[in-house]
Amino acid sequence: MEGTEARKRVAIGSSIGATIETYDFIGFGVAAALYFNTVFFPAEDPLSGTLLSFATLGIGFAVRPLGGIIGGYLGDRIGRKPVLVGSLLLMGVATVLIGLLPTYQQIGVWAGFLLVAVRVVQGLAFGAEWGGAILMTFEHAPWRKRGLYTGITQAGFPVGLLLANLAFLASVPLGEQWAWRVPFLLSAVLIVVGIVIRLKVEESPEFEDLRSEGEVSKNPLLEVLRDDWRNIVRAFFLRTTETAGYAVTITFVVSYLTSEDISDRTTTLTATMIASAVGIAATVLWGALTDRIGRKPVYLLGTAVTAAWGVPLFLVVNTGTALAIVAAFVVSYAVCQNMLAGVQGAWFSELFAARTRTTGASLAYQLSAVVSGFTPLVATALFAGYGWAGPAVLITFYGVCGVIATVLTRETWGPAERARVDELARTAPEQVPASPLEAS
């Protein structure tokens, strides 16, 4: 109940790994919004180039469920730690290769094909990453602080976003040819640091218990699909609100501001960096809040705010003032996105039993990436047909889906669950179960 002695080291190590993987994966989104439409595709038609660029971005998200299935299966079969190390190494190689790719002007349409191939590898690696990192932290953490500890790991994602935007902002003076290459090449340094840290992280105690008792699932994918498919569906919709909402409120809006000459790249990147910095603390705080009041109330608030934010977001950024744009990004990221992300690590983990937890949580988490990955493409198409009102309504739609999914998903760490565990800890500590799922 009090967690392992390595709980803090594991949480920080998982967070650093998540930071590096996010830097690599989300950096692609920044480059896709700002550069790739003309670097890897014909520059004569900017709108078509933007659509192709976002389509390539979406492919990485589309293959993430496959990465989640592979990573989850291996995590439940051979352990969480090998998956963490392997996914980070694979992501690093793919990201550095992006920085070395030839452009459309150099080899024509083959440039786009090469970009897609490397993006697929990125998607597989990122899909395998989340479940391993979150589950390692969750299973090392003390019961009453699992929201806080998984929030620390989730905070690695805004740190990665901050570093990615900082790298692209710093590289602007290098010119069109190097401004997008250098951030990807710098990933090589981060990967070395991340691999060293992850090799020192201890294996999950819950997985070690399963292995010693001979209870490791022989086919976790089949088992979770057969026994827990309802939780997969619920978590899919919960996650889609967060990640698809981010795809419109951040990824699409970055492209919208520059393509419509509302704001320059420097101002847009600076606003994203400020929002990311605020989001680091916000993610941890939202996670910690769920330890006190429950997972469900915090998530319900986040989805409701997202549903209400669509039209106001565009009204604010359309003013074109730097302060308004910064404020809009802070609300979009630190409130709408981080409030949901800060809850997911603990809530999704608690929905599944330990023997299939990595597979179930990863599958639900990454399936939503298929929707979110192509959301900037959908938002761009809606904008072409309906102006900014199209993407605004899309944000509201995702928020409403999240509200419904939250209402239909059970609480795993509310007042009743905490009281039941506290009573067991006081009267019969040897009967305290290994997870909230077994306590309910």
N, C-alpha and C positions, 0 to 999 in steps of 0.2 A: 504493500500500500504506500510505502514511503519512497518507492523508486530505488534505483541502483546507485551506487557510489559514483558511477560514471555519467549520471543523468545530465549534468550541466555540460560536460565535455562532449557528449553525444549530440545534445541539442545545438551547441555552437558549431560542431563539426558538420552536422547535417545542414545547418543554415549557410555555412560557407560554401559547401558543395552546391546548394540550391542557388546561391548567389552567382556562382560561376556558370552553371547551366542556364540560368535566366539571362545573364549577360550575353551568352552565345545565341540563345534562341530568340529572345526579344530584340536583340541587336539587329537581327534580320528584319524584324518588323519596322524598326526605325529606318533602316536602309531602304526597305521596300517603299515606304511612304515618301522618302526624300530623294532617292537616287536611282533605284533599279528600273524605274519606268523608262529612262533614257539610256542607262548603261547596258542593259541586257536585252532591250527591245527597241524597235524602230522609234526614233525620236520625232518623226513627222506628225504623228497623231498622239498628243499627250494623254487624252482620255483613254484611248485603247492601251497605251503603255501602262497607265495606272491600273487598269483592269487586269492586264496580264501580270503585272507585278504583284497585285494582291492575290491573284489566282495562285501564283507560285508560293506566296506566303501561306495560303490556305492548304496547299498540299502537305506542308509540314505538319499542320494540325490534323489533317485527315489520316495520316499514318500513325499518329500518336496512340490511338486505341490498340493498334497492333503492338506497338512498343510497350504499352501498359499490360497487355495480355502476356507477352513474353517475359517482361520484367516481373509481373505479379506471379506468374507460374513458377519462375525460377526462385523468386523470393520465398514462396511458400514451400518449395521443394528442397532447395539447397541452402537457403539463408538470405537474410536481408543485405548483409555486408558485401558479398560478391557482386550483387546487382548494382550497388552504389558505386563501386570502383569501376566496373565495366561500362556503365552508362556514361560516367564522367569522361573516361578515356575516349569513347566513341564520339561523344559530342565535341571534344577538343579537336580531334583530327578533322572532323567535318567542317568546323568553324574556320580553322586555319586555311583549309582548302578554298573556302569561299573567297578569302582575301587574295588568293593566287589565280582566280579564274580569269580567262580572257573575256573581253567585252564583245558586244554586238558589232561594234565598228571593226573589231579585229577578226572575228571568225563567223560573223553573221548569226543565223538562227541557232547554230550549235551552242552559242553562249547561253541561251535560255534553257536548252536541254541539260547542259552541265549544271546550271544553277538548280534546276528541279531535282536532279540526281542527288546532289549534295544536301539539298533541303530535306529529301526523304530520309537520309541518314540522321540528320538533326532531329527529325520528328520521332524516329524510333528511339533514339537515345533519351530525349526529353520525356517521352511516354513512359519509359522504364524508370525514370528518376524519382518522380514524386512519391510513389508508393513506398519505395525503399527508404527514402529520407524521412518521411513522416512517420512511418511505422517504427523505425529504429528509435526515433525520439519518443513517440507515444508509449512504446513498450518499456522504455527505460525510466519514464517519468513517474512521479508520485500521483496517486489517484486524484487528489483534490486539486492538482495544478496541471493537469494534462492540457487544458485549454491554453494556459500560459506557455508551457514548454513547446507544444506544437505551433503556437503563435510565433515563437522565436524562429523556428525552422521556416515557417511561412514568410517571415519577415525577410528571409534571404531573397525572395523574389523582388520586392521593391528595391532592395540594395542592388540587385543585378540590373534592374531597370535604370536606377540612378547612374550606375557606372557606365552602362551602355550609352545613355544620353550624354553623359559627361565626355566619353570618348569621342562621340560623333561631333559634339560641340567643339571640342579642342581640335579636332581634325579639319574643321571647316577651312582654315587658312591654307591647308595643303593643296587645295585645288581639286577639281572634279575627279581626277584620276586616282588620287591617293586619299581623299577625304573619306571614302567608304571602305577602302582596303585596310588602312591602318588599324581601325578598331577590331577587325576580325583577326588580323595577324597578332595583335597584342594578347589575344586569348591564349596563346601558347604559354605565356608566363603564368597566367592564372591556373591553367590546367595542371602544371607541375606542382604548384602549391596545393591545389585541391586533392590530387592523388596522394600526396604525402600525408595530408591530414586524415583522409578517409581510411588509409591503410592502418591507422592507429586506433580507429573506432572499434569498440567491442561489439560482438554479435548480440542480437536481441535476446534478453533472458527468456521471454515467452517462447521464442522459437527453439532455444536450447532445451527448454522443458519439454516441448512437444517431441523433439528429436530423442531425448533420453527416455521418454515414455513410449516411444514407437507410435506416436499419434500424428506424425507428419502426413498430410493428405497425399494420396497417390495421384490424384487428378483434381487439383484445386479448382480449375476452371469449370469442369463438368459439375463438381460438387456445389459451387457457389451459384451456377446458373440454375441448377435443379432446386436448390433449397432456399436461395436468397435473391431470386430475380426481382422481387418487388422492391427490395432496398436498392438494388442497382438502378432500377427505373427512377425511384424517388431521388436518389443522389445525382443521377444524370440531370434531371430538371433543376435541382438546386444549384448545381455547378454551372449549368448553361447560363443562368441569369448573371452570374459573376463574370465568367470568361467572355461570353458574347457581348455583355454590356460593356466590358473593357474594350472589346474590339471596335465598338462604335465610338464610345466616349473618349477613347485615347487614340487608338491606331487610325481610325477614319478621320477623326477631328484634326489630327496632326497634318494629314494630307489635305484636308479641306481648307485649313487656314493658309497653307502655302499655295495651293493651286488657285484659290480664289483671291490671292493677294490681300488677305485680311491681316496677315502677320508674316514676318520674315522667319527664316529658319532659326536664327539665333534666339529670338523671343519665344518661339514655340518650344524649342529644346530646353530653354531655361525654365519655362513654366512646367514642363514635364519633370525636370530635375527637382524643382521645389516640391511638387506633388509627391514625387518618389521619396524624398527626404522625410516629409511629413508622414508618409505611408509606412515607413519603417517602424516608427513608434506606434502608429495607429494600429497596425496589424497585431502587434504584441498585446496592446491594451484591449483590443476587442476580444482576443483569445482569452485573456485573463478575466475579462468581464463575464464570459460564459461560465467560468468556474464558480462564480458567485450567484448568478441569476438563471443559469441554464443556457443551453445551446440555442434552443428554439426562439426565445424572445429576441435575441440579438439578430438572428438571421431574418426573422420576420420584419424587423425594423429596416434592415438593409435592403431587402427586396422591395419594401414599400417606398423607400426613398428613391430607389432606382426607377420604379414605375412612374414616379412623379417628376423625374429629372429631365426627361427627354426634351420637351419644348423649352423650358428655362435654360438649359445648357446652351442651345443655339442662340437664344435671345441675348445671353451674356457674351458669348464669344464674338457675335456679329458686331458688337460695339467696336471691336478692333483695338481697344485699349489694353495695354500690357497687364495692368493690375486686374482687370476683369478676366482676362484669359488665364492668369495664374489662379485666381479664385475658382474659376470653372474647373480647371484641372485638379485642384485640391479636392473639391467636392466629388468629382468623378472618380478619383483614385482613392483618396484617404477615407472617404465615407462609403460610396457605392461599392467599390471593388474590395477594399481592405476589410471592411466590416464583414463581408461574406467570406473572404479568404481566411481571416483570422479564426473563424468558427470551424471551417471544413476539416482541418487536420484532426481535431478531436472528435467531432460529430460523425464524420464518415468512418473513422476507425472504430468507433463504438457501435456502429450499426452491424458490424460483421464479427464472427467468431475468429479466434486467433489462427486456427488452422487454414482458413481461407481469406484472412483479412487483407493481405497484400493484393491478392487477385481481385477480390470484390471491390475494395476501395479504388484500386488503380483502374479497373475496367470502367466503373461509373465515372470517375474523374476524367479519364481520357476520352471516353465516348463523346462527351460534350465538346471536345476539341474539334470534332468534325463539323459541328454547327458553328462554333466560334471562329474557326479558321477561315471559313468562307464568308463570315459576316461582313468584313470590310468590303468584299466584292459585292455583296448584296446591298450594302449601304451606298456604295458608289453608284450602282444601277438605280436604286431608288432616288438618289440625288439627281441623277441625269433626267429622271422622269418627273419628279415632284419637287425638286429643290430641297432645301434643308428640312422641310417638313417630313419627308420620307424617312430619313435616318432617325429623326426625333420620335416618330411613332414606333419605329423598330425598337428603340430603347425601352419605351413604355411597354411594348408587347413582351419583351424578355422579363421585365420587372413583374408584370402580372403573372406570368408563368411561374416565377419564383415564389410569389406570395401563395399561390395555390399549392405548389409542391411543399412549401414549409408547413402549411396547415395540415397536409396529409402525412407528414413524416413524424414519427414518434419522438418524444423527448428522451434523451439518454442520460442526462445529468442535471435534471431539475431538482427541486426541493425534495420530492418523494424519494428519488434515487439516492441523494446525499444522506437523507435521514436514515434510510435502510442500511446503507453501508456504515454510517457512524454507529448505529445500534449494534451491528455485527462486530465492529472493531472493538466496542466497549465490552460486549458480553461473551463473544466467541470469536476472537481474532483468527483462530485457525480455520474458521468457516468462511472467511471473506473470499469471494470468488476472484478469479484472475482478471475479469473484465466486467464492465457495467452490463454487457449483454447477458452474462450469466447471473447477474444480481436481480434482473427484472423478472 
